[in-house]
Amino acid sequence: MILILTKPNQYYPVKIKTVLFDMEGKMNKKIGFTLIELLVVIAIIAILAAMLLPALSRARENARRAICTSHLKQIGLALEMFADDHGEYYPLCGGTIDWGEDPPGWMEQLYPYINNKSIYQCPSFPKGISEYHYFLSARAAFVDAGYTACATYRPKIVFPSAFILAGDCNYRFAEPDCDKDDYTQNCLGWQQDQYHWKPHHAGGLNILFADGHVSWHSKFDPDSMTFRYSTFSDW
């Protein structure tokens, strides 16, 4: 606002509107945010982030679970080729065996059919614990042989779509161990305890069945799973 002299000792106030011009001489009205408006925008962004982050986390876990499923399917194919070449027997499991030891663990026995050690790793498995994240079922053969170490014999499997052949292992084995098996311990722990890590696929685990299919489970299903050759048993 400026004052214009109209009569002696009298001034008339006149308001002047300030207008900004850009480099090309065009009128450019500058607009800003108040503090309240800025806080509202920040609050909206925070709410959207809170809504989207769980969905993104689930998407990442679904991707990791898909990779794990692929690894187990490749292990399943390798197991079938191994059995074809070894009189219908799957690899013989031992005790706690590191890579390179003699006799070799089941993963090393299977390696010529896979040629990639990363196949033995699940991307959702807890970091810094082990390089070997899967187990091979040996319980049926162990019980059938009178509780002595024995390789699983493929022709004895009566229910291949239900027979647990291998899968995610969350049992707390001594490490390093490339020969995880379930002779004397259940490798599938459905909740975290002193013997098992927390199930690492959103509260569940991937299982490879003898017919070659892989599926995710959050608990043992007595009607569709078994650890025995010809009967249904939870272990």
RAVENSUL-V899618 format. One record per residue. N is the residue number from 0. RES is the residue in one letter. OMEGA is omega in radians with two decimals (* if undefined). Layout:
n:N res:RES omega:OMEGA
n:N res:RES omega:OMEGA
//
This chain:
n:0 res:M omega:3.07
n:1 res:I omega:3.11
n:2 res:L omega:3.13
n:3 res:I omega:3.13
n:4 res:L omega:-3.14
n:5 res:T omega:3.09
n:6 res:K omega:3.10
n:7 res:P omega:3.12
n:8 res:N omega:3.06
n:9 res:Q omega:-3.13
n:10 res:Y omega:3.14
n:11 res:Y omega:-3.10
n:12 res:P omega:3.11
n:13 res:V omega:3.09
n:14 res:K omega:3.10
n:15 res:I omega:3.11
n:16 res:K omega:-3.13
n:17 res:T omega:-3.14
n:18 res:V omega:3.12
n:19 res:L omega:3.12
n:20 res:F omega:3.10
n:21 res:D omega:-3.05
n:22 res:M omega:-3.14
n:23 res:E omega:3.11
n:24 res:G omega:3.13
n:25 res:K omega:-3.12
n:26 res:M omega:-3.08
n:27 res:N omega:-3.12
n:28 res:K omega:-3.06
n:29 res:K omega:-3.11
n:30 res:I omega:3.13
n:31 res:G omega:3.12
n:32 res:F omega:2.98
n:33 res:T omega:3.14
n:34 res:L omega:-3.14
n:35 res:I omega:3.11
n:36 res:E omega:3.13
n:37 res:L omega:3.12
n:38 res:L omega:3.09
n:39 res:V omega:3.12
n:40 res:V omega:3.13
n:41 res:I omega:3.13
n:42 res:A omega:3.12
n:43 res:I omega:3.12
n:44 res:I omega:3.13
n:45 res:A omega:3.13
n:46 res:I omega:3.12
n:47 res:L omega:3.12
n:48 res:A omega:3.13
n:49 res:A omega:3.13
n:50 res:M omega:-3.03
n:51 res:L omega:-3.05
n:52 res:L omega:3.08
n:53 res:P omega:3.12
n:54 res:A omega:3.10
n:55 res:L omega:3.11
n:56 res:S omega:3.10
n:57 res:R omega:3.14
n:58 res:A omega:3.11
n:59 res:R omega:3.14
n:60 res:E omega:3.08
n:61 res:N omega:3.10
n:62 res:A omega:3.12
n:63 res:R omega:3.12
n:64 res:R omega:3.12
n:65 res:A omega:3.10
n:66 res:I omega:3.11
n:67 res:C omega:3.10
n:68 res:T omega:3.10
n:69 res:S omega:3.13
n:70 res:H omega:-3.12
n:71 res:L omega:3.09
n:72 res:K omega:3.08
n:73 res:Q omega:3.06
n:74 res:I omega:3.10
n:75 res:G omega:3.11
n:76 res:L omega:3.12
n:77 res:A omega:3.11
n:78 res:L omega:3.13
n:79 res:E omega:3.10
n:80 res:M omega:3.09
n:81 res:F omega:3.14
n:82 res:A omega:3.09
n:83 res:D omega:-3.07
n:84 res:D omega:-3.03
n:85 res:H omega:3.01
n:86 res:G omega:3.09
n:87 res:E omega:3.11
n:88 res:Y omega:2.98
n:89 res:Y omega:-3.11
n:90 res:P omega:3.09
n:91 res:L omega:3.10
n:92 res:C omega:3.13
n:93 res:G omega:3.11
n:94 res:G omega:3.06
n:95 res:T omega:-3.02
n:96 res:I omega:3.06
n:97 res:D omega:3.12
n:98 res:W omega:3.13
n:99 res:G omega:3.12
n:100 res:E omega:-3.14
n:101 res:D omega:0.03
n:102 res:P omega:-3.07
n:103 res:P omega:3.04
n:104 res:G omega:-3.07
n:105 res:W omega:3.12
n:106 res:M omega:3.13
n:107 res:E omega:3.06
n:108 res:Q omega:-3.09
n:109 res:L omega:-3.00
n:110 res:Y omega:3.13
n:111 res:P omega:3.14
n:112 res:Y omega:-3.09
n:113 res:I omega:3.12
n:114 res:N omega:3.13
n:115 res:N omega:-3.09
n:116 res:K omega:-3.13
n:117 res:S omega:3.09
n:118 res:I omega:-3.13
n:119 res:Y omega:-3.09
n:120 res:Q omega:3.07
n:121 res:C omega:-3.09
n:122 res:P omega:3.13
n:123 res:S omega:-3.12
n:124 res:F omega:-3.14
n:125 res:P omega:-3.06
n:126 res:K omega:3.00
n:127 res:G omega:-3.11
n:128 res:I omega:-3.03
n:129 res:S omega:3.02
n:130 res:E omega:-3.00
n:131 res:Y omega:-2.89
n:132 res:H omega:-3.09
n:133 res:Y omega:3.08
n:134 res:F omega:3.04
n:135 res:L omega:-3.12
n:136 res:S omega:3.08
n:137 res:A omega:-3.03
n:138 res:R omega:-3.12
n:139 res:A omega:-3.14
n:140 res:A omega:-3.14
n:141 res:F omega:3.13
n:142 res:V omega:-3.10
n:143 res:D omega:-3.12
n:144 res:A omega:3.12
n:145 res:G omega:3.10
n:146 res:Y omega:2.99
n:147 res:T omega:-3.10
n:148 res:A omega:-3.11
n:149 res:C omega:3.10
n:150 res:A omega:3.10
n:151 res:T omega:-3.10
n:152 res:Y omega:-3.00
n:153 res:R omega:-3.11
n:154 res:P omega:-3.13
n:155 res:K omega:-3.11
n:156 res:I omega:-3.07
n:157 res:V omega:-3.10
n:158 res:F omega:-3.05
n:159 res:P omega:-3.13
n:160 res:S omega:3.14
n:161 res:A omega:-3.07
n:162 res:F omega:3.14
n:163 res:I omega:-3.07
n:164 res:L omega:-3.13
n:165 res:A omega:3.10
n:166 res:G omega:3.03
n:167 res:D omega:3.12
n:168 res:C omega:3.06
n:169 res:N omega:3.02
n:170 res:Y omega:-3.07
n:171 res:R omega:3.10
n:172 res:F omega:2.94
n:173 res:A omega:-3.08
n:174 res:E omega:0.00
n:175 res:P omega:-3.10
n:176 res:D omega:3.09
n:177 res:C omega:-3.08
n:178 res:D omega:-3.11
n:179 res:K omega:-3.12
n:180 res:D omega:-3.09
n:181 res:D omega:3.04
n:182 res:Y omega:-3.00
n:183 res:T omega:3.09
n:184 res:Q omega:3.12
n:185 res:N omega:-3.08
n:186 res:C omega:3.14
n:187 res:L omega:3.09
n:188 res:G omega:-3.04
n:189 res:W omega:3.01
n:190 res:Q omega:-3.12
n:191 res:Q omega:3.05
n:192 res:D omega:-3.09
n:193 res:Q omega:-3.11
n:194 res:Y omega:-3.03
n:195 res:H omega:2.95
n:196 res:W omega:3.06
n:197 res:K omega:3.07
n:198 res:P omega:-2.86
n:199 res:H omega:3.03
n:200 res:H omega:3.12
n:201 res:A omega:3.12
n:202 res:G omega:-3.14
n:203 res:G omega:-3.10
n:204 res:L omega:3.06
n:205 res:N omega:-3.13
n:206 res:I omega:3.04
n:207 res:L omega:3.13
n:208 res:F omega:-3.00
n:209 res:A omega:3.09
n:210 res:D omega:3.07
n:211 res:G omega:-3.11
n:212 res:H omega:3.12
n:213 res:V omega:3.11
n:214 res:S omega:-3.13
n:215 res:W omega:3.13
n:216 res:H omega:3.09
n:217 res:S omega:3.08
n:218 res:K omega:3.10
n:219 res:F omega:3.10
n:220 res:D omega:-3.08
n:221 res:P omega:-3.13
n:222 res:D omega:-3.08
n:223 res:S omega:-3.14
n:224 res:M omega:3.03
n:225 res:T omega:3.05
n:226 res:F omega:-3.06
n:227 res:R omega:-3.10
n:228 res:Y omega:-2.93
n:229 res:S omega:3.09
n:230 res:T omega:3.10
n:231 res:F omega:-3.10
n:232 res:S omega:-3.12
n:233 res:D omega:2.99
n:234 res:W omega:*
//
